[in-house]
Structure formats: structure tokens, C-alpha cells
Amino acid sequence: YLVRVAPMPSENGKATHFILSFRDISESRVVERMRSDFVANASHELRTPLASLQGFIETLQGPAKNDPKAGERFLGIMLEQVQRMNRLVDDLLSLSRLELKAHIAPSDRVDLLPLLGHVRDALQPLAASLDIEIAMDLPQDPVFVAGDRDELIQVFENLVQNACKYGQEGKRVEVTLTPATKGQGAEVSIRDFGPGIAEEHIPRLTERFYRVNVEASRSKKGTGLGLAIVKHILTRHRARLIVKSEMGKGSVFTVRF
Ligand code: ADP
């Protein structure tokens, strides 16, 4: 608690009454703590590829100076590290932009049908490279929700991309759009048939930089920020993310508008 004592002004200038106030600051302490953890995590994530770049540059200037074959290989790795830093900075910028408009609900009307078609086309090359079929079960008629088209594309691209990356061995990703029925909002669910996610991880998936397996995430070009971005966008849209998963059978990520 933050305790303040303030004298109450009286007519003769002498303070005879005081106001004692107690303010609960535990929440702002938590927010402060989260911010400093976030900065530490982000710096660490950037430092890893930077350290690797420095190492390769020093090797190219020294021991590998006259070895064009090694030079070519190292440049390839250095490019990957730069791409990784780019992805991270893009995601960090997305998050900070979303934080700025967290309380402004989007007002456009967006038809989810063409939007999901766009997501499928954008991810087709990735799915093909992983030997995955993306199957979409969409209704005939348009399904409108209040939303921001680009942000919703980002949400579904993230979820379908995760389903492809982490559910690769399932060979199939199913996207189902269920239009609103009486009193119930529209739903989009993305199902994979991969290894699934253990129950204890599920509540933490949307935390920044939370990964079930850091090495797997890195090797799959993850930044650990994808689901945090999804959650921010959905909060702004007054929509919910519901995650259900069964080990050995796969996961379903549902967005309920
Ligand atoms: P990343 O950039 O690491 O993919 P995300 O925030 O998108 O970060 O996801 C967080 C973590 O959740 C991932 O690292 C992965 O461990 C886990 N995850 C996300 N989607 C799935 C899925 N469909 N199946 C299994 N694990 C998943």
C-alpha cells in the first residue's frame, strides 16, 4: 500500500484534521514487473542472434578469411539470423501498436469467408512444403463480424501457421467456420492432428515469449509472440480464444466472436 497523510486546511491556518489515504498498488507493481520482464526477454531474444552474427563476422575476418566455401556457408547462417531479428522486431512493433489501441473496438464489418480463403492461399506454400493439407469447411452465405480485416488475417494466419508447424505429423489441418446462431456468435476453429499440448501449458500459451519447447519453436522460426499478438487482437474484437488439446491426438484453437 502507498500511504499518504495530508493536512486539511482550516480557517486559522492550523491543521487540526488530517486525511489518511491508503492506495493498493500491488497491481501497478505487477504491471511494472511484467514490463521489466518483457524488456529483459526481448533483449535476450535479440542478443542471441546478435552474438551469433558477431562470432561469424570475426571468423570471416580471421580464420575463414581465405576460405570462400566456409564464407558462403557462414553468410547463409548470418542471413537467417538477420531474418530472425527482423521477425522479432516486426512482432514487437505489432504488439506495441496493438497496446496503443487496446480500448478502441474495431467498427468495420468484415466477411469471414473471403478472409479465410485469403489465409488459406497465403499459407498454401508453407503447408505444401510440410506436406500438409489445409481443409476448409465454410458455409455458403457470408458471415459478417465487426472487425479489422488486416488484424483478423493476422490472427488466422498465426493459428493456421502454428497448426501446420507444430502439428506437422498430422498431415492435415481443418478450418471450420460456424455462423452465428440464436444468441451465439460466429466461431472459427482450427484443428490439427499433431502431438497436442499438455494441460499445464495451455493457460500460459498467450504469454509473451512463452513456448512449450524453446528449441522446437526456434527451429520452426517462431518468436514466441504469435499467440500474445492473437490474444491482443481478439481482446480488442471482444472475441475469445479457446484452446482444447489432447496429447497424441492434436489441438483445436477456437476463436469465438
Ligand atoms: P511461436 O512463435 O513460438 O510459434 P506462439 O506464441 O505462436 O509462438 O506459440 C507459443 C507456443 O505454443 C509455441 O512455441 C508452441 O510450443 C505452442 N503451440 C502453439 N500452437 C500449437 C499447436 N497447434 N500445437 C502444439 N503446440 C502449439
Boltz pocket constraint, residues with backbone or C-beta under 6 A from the ligand:
constraints:
  - pocket:
      binder: B
      contacts: [[A, 158], [A, 159], [A, 162], [A, 163], [A, 166], [A, 167], [A, 192], [A, 194], [A, 196], [A, 197], [A, 205], [A, 207], [A, 210], [A, 211], [A, 212], [A, 213], [A, 217], [A, 218], [A, 221], [A, 222], [A, 223], [A, 224], [A, 225], [A, 226], [A, 227], [A, 228], [A, 251]]
      max_distance: 6.0
